[in-house]
Amino acid sequence: AFSVVSKLLSQRKLDLLDELVSAEVLQVLKEKISLLPENHRDALAADIDAIMYTTEGDVRIYYDDDGRKFVSILMRFWYLNGANLPDEVPGETKVFQIVFGDESTKEKRHLLTANYEFQREFTEGAKPDWTITRIEHPRLLE
């Protein structure tokens, strides 16, 4: 889901995110994406093969005022991206020189981070669909 959503964000295909992302988050994304420079939009895309590490940041089970049961999982992703970003930006980004073939062919990659929160209702009879309720790409999508 992270790879699919990040690519759709990068391509500005926000209308395809209706079923995956909460309406509140989608509204904020529409405003932010329209203001991003192209290189920052390119940096949002995480190819599934470029995801280096994932970890859960927070797992919560809670009930709303109507007694419905929800589970929320915050996932952190580290991924490589070849967008044309300055070496110093974004703040947590590390730059690697990756050599493919011979020494004369170098490709610069950035190690970027993203936080996505997934939520699902577990009340009996509820649809078993996960929804993304938070999307953060530090220093890219602020």
N, CA and C of each residue as an Amber inpcrd file, in Angstrom:
protein
   426
   0.8270000  -1.1970000   0.0000000   0.0000000   0.0000000   0.0000000
   0.8680000   1.2570000   0.0000000   1.9630000   1.2360000   0.7790000
   2.8470000   2.4030000   0.8420000   3.4190000   2.7240000  -0.5380000
   3.9000000   1.7250000  -1.2310000   4.4890000   1.9390000  -2.5410000
   3.4570000   2.4800000  -3.5300000   2.2760000   1.8930000  -3.5640000
   1.2160000   2.3260000  -4.4810000   0.8050000   3.7630000  -4.1900000
   0.5490000   4.0660000  -2.9270000   0.0940000   5.4110000  -2.5520000
   1.1830000   6.4520000  -2.8110000   2.4250000   6.1490000  -2.4670000
   3.5070000   7.1190000  -2.6760000   3.6960000   7.4240000  -4.1610000
   3.5530000   6.4120000  -5.0130000   3.6740000   6.6460000  -6.4580000
   2.5150000   7.4970000  -6.9720000   1.2990000   7.2250000  -6.5030000
   0.1480000   8.0340000  -6.9260000   0.2980000   9.4810000  -6.4590000
   0.8350000   9.6910000  -5.2580000   1.1090000  11.0530000  -4.7920000
   2.1060000  11.7370000  -5.7100000   3.1590000  11.0380000  -6.0300000
   4.2070000  11.5820000  -6.8780000   3.6660000  11.9650000  -8.2530000
   2.7370000  11.1790000  -8.7700000   2.1540000  11.4280000 -10.0940000
   0.9500000  12.3750000 -10.0410000   0.6060000  12.8590000  -8.8600000
  -0.5380000  13.7460000  -8.6370000  -1.8570000  13.0980000  -9.0380000
  -1.9850000  11.8060000  -8.8810000  -3.2200000  11.0900000  -9.1970000
  -4.0340000  10.8890000  -7.9150000  -4.3600000  11.9940000  -7.2770000
  -5.0100000  11.9550000  -5.9760000  -6.4350000  11.4160000  -6.0370000
  -7.0840000  11.5380000  -7.1920000  -8.4430000  11.0100000  -7.3210000
  -8.4750000   9.4900000  -7.1800000  -7.3590000   8.8120000  -7.4300000
  -7.2870000   7.3580000  -7.2920000  -7.0730000   6.9090000  -5.8420000
  -6.9010000   7.8730000  -4.9340000  -6.6510000   7.5500000  -3.5280000
  -7.9120000   7.5590000  -2.6710000  -9.0540000   7.8560000  -3.2660000
 -10.3040000   7.9820000  -2.5050000 -10.5980000   6.7850000  -1.6100000
 -10.4000000   5.5900000  -2.0730000 -10.7210000   4.3900000  -1.3010000
  -9.6000000   3.9880000  -0.3390000  -8.4210000   4.5980000  -0.4840000
  -7.2660000   4.1850000   0.3150000  -6.9230000   5.1420000   1.4460000
  -7.2200000   6.4150000   1.2590000  -6.7980000   7.4670000   2.1870000
  -8.0390000   8.1720000   2.7320000  -8.0020000   8.5200000   4.0240000
  -9.1450000   9.2060000   4.6280000  -9.3790000  10.5510000   3.9360000
 -10.6330000  10.9960000   3.9460000 -11.0100000  12.2510000   3.2900000
 -10.2490000  13.4430000   3.8600000 -10.0330000  13.4510000   5.1750000
  -9.3160000  14.5620000   5.8160000  -7.8770000  14.6400000   5.3290000
  -7.2020000  13.4930000   5.2870000  -5.8050000  13.4540000   4.8400000
  -5.7300000  13.8060000   3.3630000  -6.6530000  13.3070000   2.5790000
  -6.6610000  13.5780000   1.1470000  -6.8060000  15.0700000   0.8610000
  -7.6350000  15.7650000   1.6230000  -7.8100000  17.2070000   1.4320000
  -6.5060000  17.9580000   1.7020000  -5.8100000  17.5920000   2.7730000
  -4.5240000  18.2210000   3.0970000  -3.4920000  17.9230000   2.0150000
  -3.4730000  16.6870000   1.5370000  -2.5220000  16.2950000   0.4900000
  -2.7510000  17.0840000  -0.7900000  -4.0000000  17.3060000  -1.1540000
  -4.3050000  18.0540000  -2.3710000  -3.6920000  19.4490000  -2.3100000
  -3.7770000  20.0790000  -1.1610000  -3.2030000  21.4160000  -0.9950000
  -1.6830000  21.3790000  -1.0460000  -1.0740000  20.4120000  -0.3490000
   0.3890000  20.3440000  -0.2750000   1.0290000  19.9240000  -1.5890000
   0.4580000  18.9310000  -2.2480000   1.0300000  18.4170000  -3.4870000
   1.0670000  19.4900000  -4.5680000   0.0460000  20.3130000  -4.6270000
  -0.0090000  21.3480000  -5.6600000   1.1120000  22.3800000  -5.5070000
   1.6710000  22.5110000  -4.3080000   2.7170000  23.4970000  -4.0500000
   4.1350000  22.9330000  -4.1440000   4.2620000  21.6260000  -4.2830000
   5.5870000  20.9970000  -4.2740000   6.3340000  21.1920000  -5.5870000
   7.6420000  21.4410000  -5.4950000   8.4440000  21.4470000  -6.7230000
   8.5350000  20.0160000  -7.2860000   8.8090000  19.8990000  -8.5610000
   8.8100000  18.5980000  -9.2300000   9.7830000  17.6040000  -8.5950000
  10.9700000  18.0580000  -8.1970000  11.9420000  17.1200000  -7.6180000
  11.4620000  16.5640000  -6.2780000  10.7180000  17.3350000  -5.5210000
  10.1620000  16.8300000  -4.2560000   9.0280000  15.8420000  -4.5290000
   8.2140000  16.1180000  -5.5460000   7.1700000  15.1560000  -5.9230000
   7.8010000  13.8400000  -6.3680000   8.8650000  13.9230000  -7.1540000
   9.5650000  12.7110000  -7.5960000  10.0870000  11.9170000  -6.4070000
  10.5380000  12.6090000  -5.3800000  11.1220000  11.9500000  -4.1970000
  10.0700000  11.2360000  -3.3440000   8.7960000  11.5310000  -3.5360000
   7.7470000  10.8650000  -2.7700000   7.5760000   9.4050000  -3.1810000
   7.8870000   9.0750000  -4.4300000   7.6360000   7.7390000  -4.9740000
   8.6060000   6.7130000  -4.4050000   8.0530000   5.6450000  -3.8550000
   8.8560000   4.5520000  -3.2960000   8.5540000   3.2700000  -4.0550000
   9.4740000   2.8750000  -4.8990000   9.3270000   1.6050000  -5.6030000
   9.4150000   0.4820000  -4.5770000   8.6000000  -0.5420000  -4.7440000
   8.5480000  -1.6140000  -3.7480000   9.9220000  -2.2690000  -3.5550000
  10.7170000  -2.3580000  -4.6060000  12.0550000  -2.9510000  -4.5050000
  13.0700000  -2.0110000  -3.8650000  12.7070000  -0.7400000  -3.7060000
  13.6200000   0.2480000  -3.1290000  13.3590000   0.4840000  -1.6460000
  12.3960000  -0.2300000  -1.0720000  12.1290000  -0.1030000   0.3610000
  13.1870000  -0.9060000   1.1030000  13.9870000  -0.2150000   1.8850000
  15.1180000  -0.8460000   2.5620000  14.7550000  -1.4070000   3.9310000
  13.8320000  -0.7370000   4.6320000  13.5190000  -1.1500000   5.9960000
  12.1410000  -0.6180000   6.3720000  11.4040000  -1.4080000   7.1390000
  10.1180000  -0.9670000   7.6810000  10.0390000  -1.3670000   9.1470000
   9.3310000  -0.5850000   9.9110000   9.0960000  -0.9180000  11.3130000
   7.8000000  -0.2590000  11.7580000   7.1460000  -0.8850000  12.7110000
   5.9430000  -0.2630000  13.2550000   6.3690000   0.7070000  14.3510000
   5.7550000   1.8890000  14.3220000   6.0970000   2.9110000  15.2920000
   5.1400000   2.9360000  16.4720000   3.8960000   2.5730000  16.2290000
   2.8940000   2.6350000  17.2800000   1.7210000   1.7610000  16.8500000
   1.2110000   0.9550000  17.7660000   0.0290000   0.1390000  17.5080000
  -0.9750000   0.4550000  18.6030000  -2.1890000   0.8540000  18.2100000
  -3.2210000   1.2150000  19.1820000  -4.5130000   0.4850000  18.8900000
  -5.1870000   0.0750000  19.9400000  -6.5510000  -0.4470000  19.8520000
  -7.4040000   0.5090000  20.6710000  -8.4920000   0.9840000  20.0930000
  -9.3320000   1.9330000  20.8190000 -10.7810000   1.7990000  20.3930000
 -11.6540000   2.3680000  21.2040000 -13.0960000   2.3730000  20.9600000
 -13.5620000   3.8130000  20.8300000 -14.5080000   4.0510000  19.9140000
 -15.0740000   5.3920000  19.8220000 -16.2640000   5.5070000  20.7660000
 -16.9240000   6.6430000  20.7570000 -18.0460000   6.8990000  21.6730000
 -19.2440000   5.9790000  21.4290000 -19.3220000   5.4050000  20.2380000
 -20.4220000   4.5020000  19.9050000 -20.0790000   3.0390000  20.1780000
 -18.8830000   2.7830000  20.7340000 -18.4710000   1.4210000  21.0560000
 -17.8460000   0.6550000  19.9090000 -17.5840000   1.3410000  18.7980000
 -16.9230000   0.6640000  17.6710000 -15.4420000   0.4830000  17.9950000
 -14.8780000  -0.6410000  17.5890000 -13.4890000  -0.9850000  17.8890000
 -12.6070000  -0.7140000  16.6670000 -11.4620000  -0.0530000  16.8960000
 -10.5240000   0.2910000  15.8290000  -9.1120000  -0.1440000  16.1980000
  -8.3290000  -0.4260000  15.1630000  -6.9020000  -0.6760000  15.3150000
  -6.1760000   0.3230000  14.4270000  -5.1200000   0.9080000  14.9630000
  -4.3260000   1.8790000  14.2380000  -2.8590000   1.4670000  14.3310000
  -2.1730000   1.4280000  13.1730000  -0.7640000   1.0350000  13.1310000
   0.0100000   2.1160000  12.3860000   1.0030000   2.6880000  13.0500000
   1.8930000   3.6600000  12.4180000   3.1080000   2.9010000  11.8940000
   3.3320000   2.9860000  10.5960000   4.4670000   2.3040000   9.9700000
   5.4930000   3.3320000   9.5120000   6.7660000   2.9920000   9.7200000
   7.8680000   3.8440000   9.2530000   8.6060000   3.0990000   8.1520000
   8.8870000   3.8160000   7.0770000   9.5460000   3.2370000   5.9170000
  10.8170000   4.0100000   5.6040000  11.8600000   3.2930000   5.1960000
  13.0820000   3.8870000   4.6790000  13.2330000   3.3510000   3.2640000
  13.3770000   4.2490000   2.3070000  13.4410000   3.8250000   0.9100000
  14.4660000   4.6480000   0.1360000  15.0220000   4.0150000  -0.9050000
  15.9680000   4.6930000  -1.7810000  15.2090000   5.3300000  -2.9280000
  15.6320000   6.5440000  -3.2950000  14.9880000   7.2620000  -4.3740000
  16.0430000   8.0600000  -5.1200000  15.9570000   8.0850000  -6.4390000
  16.9470000   8.7750000  -7.2580000  16.5360000  10.1720000  -7.6870000
  15.5860000  10.7830000  -6.9940000  15.1490000  12.1410000  -7.3540000
  16.3190000  13.1090000  -7.2590000  16.2620000  14.1420000  -8.0470000
  17.3210000  15.1350000  -8.0960000  17.1650000  16.1320000  -6.9410000
  17.5640000  15.6890000  -5.7450000  17.4930000  16.5370000  -4.5570000
  18.8920000  17.0360000  -4.2090000  18.9930000  18.2140000  -3.6070000
  20.2990000  18.6730000  -3.1330000  20.8290000  17.7100000  -2.0680000
  22.1450000  17.6000000  -1.9670000  22.7490000  16.6770000  -1.0120000
  22.3900000  16.9940000   0.4370000  22.1140000  18.2450000   0.7460000
  21.8540000  18.6540000   2.1230000  20.3880000  18.5470000   2.5210000
  19.4890000  18.3490000   1.5730000  18.0660000  18.3710000   1.8620000
  17.4650000  17.0590000   1.3960000  16.4950000  16.5180000   2.0400000
  15.8840000  16.8610000   3.2950000  16.7420000  16.4560000   4.4870000
  16.3820000  16.9550000   5.6730000  17.1850000  16.8400000   6.8790000
  17.6730000  15.4530000   7.2370000  16.8140000  14.4320000   7.1650000
  17.2130000  13.0930000   7.5720000  17.7660000  12.2690000   6.4140000
  17.9250000  12.8740000   5.2640000  18.3350000  12.1460000   4.0830000
  19.8310000  11.8880000   4.0720000  20.1920000  10.6900000   3.6820000
  21.5970000  10.3400000   3.4790000  21.7790000  10.1170000   1.9930000
  22.9330000  10.4970000   1.4700000  23.2020000  10.3420000   0.0560000
  24.2020000   9.2150000  -0.1370000  23.9020000   8.3240000  -1.0580000
  24.7840000   7.2090000  -1.3640000  25.1590000   7.2690000  -2.8320000
  26.3900000   6.9130000  -3.1490000  26.7940000   6.7220000  -4.5270000
  26.7440000   5.2250000  -4.7870000  25.8970000   4.8200000  -5.6920000
  25.7630000   3.4140000  -6.0250000  26.3770000   3.2100000  -7.4000000
  27.2860000   2.2520000  -7.5010000  27.9800000   2.0030000  -8.7570000
  27.3920000   0.7620000  -9.4120000  26.8960000   0.9350000 -10.6310000
  26.4010000  -0.1750000 -11.4350000  27.3370000  -0.3270000 -12.6270000
  27.8310000  -1.5130000 -12.8570000  28.7130000  -1.7430000 -14.0090000
  30.1290000  -1.3420000 -13.6920000  30.5660000  -0.2020000 -14.2170000
  31.9440000   0.2290000 -13.9650000  31.9660000   1.5370000 -13.1780000
  33.1550000   1.9660000 -12.8220000  33.3520000   3.1340000 -11.9730000
  32.8560000   4.4300000 -12.6310000  32.7610000   4.4610000 -13.9600000
  32.3480000   5.6890000 -14.6400000  30.8270000   5.8900000 -14.6190000
  30.0870000   4.8580000 -14.2390000  28.6360000   4.9500000 -14.2030000
  28.1750000   4.9790000 -12.7490000  27.9020000   6.1510000 -12.2360000
  27.4490000   6.2890000 -10.8520000  26.0400000   6.8530000 -10.8400000
  25.2540000   6.3540000  -9.9250000  23.8910000   6.8340000  -9.7700000
  23.6930000   7.2620000  -8.3240000  23.2720000   8.5080000  -8.1190000
  23.0670000   9.0330000  -6.7780000  21.6990000   8.6260000  -6.2610000
  21.6480000   8.1120000  -5.0600000  20.3840000   7.7220000  -4.4260000
  20.2810000   8.3940000  -3.0660000  19.0650000   8.7620000  -2.6860000
  18.7900000   9.3290000  -1.3710000  18.0470000   8.2890000  -0.5490000
  18.4200000   8.1750000   0.7120000  17.6790000   7.3300000   1.6430000
  16.6690000   8.2280000   2.3380000  15.3890000   8.0260000   2.0360000
  14.3270000   8.8780000   2.5490000  13.4560000   8.1100000   3.5330000
  12.7480000   8.8470000   4.3690000  11.8430000   8.2240000   5.3350000
  10.4140000   8.6860000   5.0800000   9.4740000   7.8490000   5.4910000
   8.0530000   8.1880000   5.3960000   7.3260000   7.4860000   6.5270000
   6.2920000   8.1270000   7.0330000   5.4340000   7.5560000   8.0760000
   4.0090000   7.5070000   7.5480000   3.4210000   6.3230000   7.5810000
   2.0370000   6.1400000   7.1480000   1.2970000   5.4390000   8.2780000
   0.1240000   5.9800000   8.6300000  -0.6910000   5.3510000   9.6590000
  -1.8840000   4.6770000   8.9900000  -2.0740000   3.4030000   9.3240000
  -3.1570000   2.6020000   8.7740000  -4.1730000   2.3390000   9.8710000
  -5.4550000   2.4480000   9.5220000  -6.5230000   2.2440000  10.4970000
  -7.5730000   1.3010000   9.9160000  -8.1000000   0.4450000  10.7780000
  -9.1610000  -0.4730000  10.3690000 -10.1560000  -0.6160000  11.5080000
 -11.4170000  -0.6730000  11.1300000 -12.4550000  -0.9230000  12.1200000
 -12.6060000  -2.4300000  12.2890000 -12.6250000  -2.8900000  13.5560000
 -12.7630000  -4.3050000  13.8670000 -14.0960000  -4.6310000  14.5400000
 -15.0480000  -3.7120000  14.4660000 -16.3810000  -3.9730000  14.9900000
 -17.0330000  -5.0660000  14.1420000 -17.7730000  -5.9590000  14.7950000
 -18.4260000  -7.0320000  14.0650000 -19.3250000  -6.4580000  12.9730000
 -19.1720000  -6.9820000  11.7510000 -19.9690000  -6.5300000  10.6190000
 -19.3390000  -5.4020000   9.8170000 -18.2540000  -4.8030000  10.3060000
 -17.5980000  -3.7110000   9.5770000 -16.8010000  -4.2710000   8.4030000
 -16.6520000  -3.4630000   7.3560000 -15.8510000  -3.8760000   6.2050000
 -14.3990000  -4.0570000   6.6380000 -13.7130000  -5.0790000   6.1350000
 -12.3330000  -5.3480000   6.5580000 -11.2940000  -4.5270000   5.7930000
 -11.5780000  -3.2710000   5.5380000 -10.6880000  -2.4260000   4.7510000
  -9.8140000  -1.5540000   5.6500000  -8.5480000  -1.4330000   5.2620000
  -7.6240000  -0.5260000   5.9450000  -7.6740000   0.8200000   5.2440000
  -7.5600000   1.8910000   6.0220000  -7.5330000   3.2540000   5.4980000
  -6.2850000   3.9430000   6.0280000  -5.6410000   4.7210000   5.1880000
  -4.4710000   5.4900000   5.6230000  -4.9810000   6.7880000   6.2290000
  -4.6310000   7.0140000   7.5040000  -5.1290000   8.1850000   8.2250000
  -4.0370000   9.2210000   8.5070000  -2.8160000   8.9200000   8.0940000
  -1.7240000   9.9050000   8.2270000  -0.6500000   9.5690000   7.2130000
  -0.1490000  10.5910000   6.5310000   0.9570000  10.4440000   5.5730000
   1.9610000  11.5430000   5.8480000   3.1840000  11.1380000   6.1500000
   4.2640000  12.0990000   6.4030000   5.4960000  11.6910000   5.6010000
   6.0250000  12.6230000   4.8630000   7.3040000  12.4900000   4.1930000
   8.1400000  13.6630000   4.7110000   8.8830000  13.4490000   5.8210000
   9.5980000  14.5620000   6.4480000  10.4620000  15.3460000   5.4630000
  10.3830000  16.6430000   5.5620000  11.1310000  17.6150000   4.7770000
  10.7330000  17.6620000   3.3030000   9.8660000  16.7560000   2.8720000
   9.3850000  16.7850000   1.4860000   7.9580000  17.2890000   1.4240000
   7.1310000  16.7690000   2.2860000   5.6940000  17.0300000   2.2450000
   5.2900000  17.7480000   3.5230000   5.7130000  18.9990000   3.6440000
   5.4110000  19.7650000   4.8710000   4.5370000  20.9480000   4.5550000
